[in-house]
Amino acid sequence: MPRRRSLDHAAVDDLLRVRERVVSHGELVQLGVSLSTICKRIRRGGPWQRAHPGVVITHSGTPTARERTLAALTYAGDGAMLTGAAALRLRGVRAVARVQTQHVLVPHHRRKQSRPDVMVERTRTMPTPTQHSGLAMAPVARCVIDACRQMQRLSDVRELVAEVVQRGLCTASDLIEALSTAANQRSALPREAVAEIHAGVRSVAEAHTREVFARHGIPQPRWNWALYTVDGEHVATPDGWWDDIGCALQIDSMRYHLGPRLYRRTQQLQRALACYDVPFLPVAPSDVQENEHGFVAEVRAFRGTHAEHQPTSALVARPPSDVRR
């Protein structure tokens, strides 16, 4: 009979400390803890508990959110990484709901079944993981795409995509690249939202306004193009810039521009435009949502009034870059 490995108490203590009390059966067995001992300790009323098949939490209390995440990654195996809404919440993204299910990516060859609180997704294009709070996570852009693929409403997808780009957590190019490597299933909504971001749209309100303009045949402005002096000094970045008549569109909303600080920036922008004799049309998202035809009539009247207005030669318009302003 093969000799049983002797129990290394010090090594077990070190393992539990390093792994924050979330370990696999295999790791314990390697240090001399027998399977029978593990089974006894995870029985009802025992000092440990079973998290997933082959994974234990070495206390009997209610697992913390971090312990649940560690257990999901341990269950998924080496190289697994957190993605989707759970990963984004840990990064402080507000536009995703709190979720109990941990979404993890594993290499395509690995055969792991999803569990009630762990969604295991096999992929042939494993991204390079990043470390956040000691956890292996997919890059932000991949987390966004994977989270969007679980959403049902375009408005929710738009809100998430707009937040991460506005906050500089990832760029439009990052999202396009992530779309090319993520699964195609349920990717229609994120593809639409990313196309809007690529066109310059940076908020839910802008995306909705863009749809209204398309429906009614109103020329699309250049979304989020920056205006500079001929010497290269940045003057303003309106939400929309009609370069054919040299006029701007600004969507005034604390909610859709993420707080009072950015709302004050809107007011500063309007003053800067006025200094260069740039007519602008300020609107609120409610104008578009609650009275679409009235809003369309207002935009047409504005463009008609300024049809002969010539773009000032003192300003140069540049398209948005991946570096957030």
Buried (B, 14 or more C-beta within 10 A) or exposed (E): EEEEEEEBEEEBEEBBEEBBBBBBBEBBBBBBBEEEBBBEBBEEEBEBBBBBEBBBBBBEEEBEEBBBBBBBBBBBBEEBBBBBBBBBBBBEBEBBEEBEBBBBBBBEEEEBEEBEBBBBBBBEEBBEBBEEEEBBBBBBBBBBBBBBBBBEEBEBBBBBBBBBBBBEBBBBEBBBBBBEBBBEEBBEBBBBBBBBBEBBBBBBBBBBBBBBBEEBEBEEBBBBBBBBEEEEEEBBBBBBBBEEBBBBBBBBBEEBBBEEEBBEEBEEBBEBBEEBEBBBBBBBBEBBEEEBEEBBEBBEEBBEEBEEBEBEEBBBBEEBEEEBE
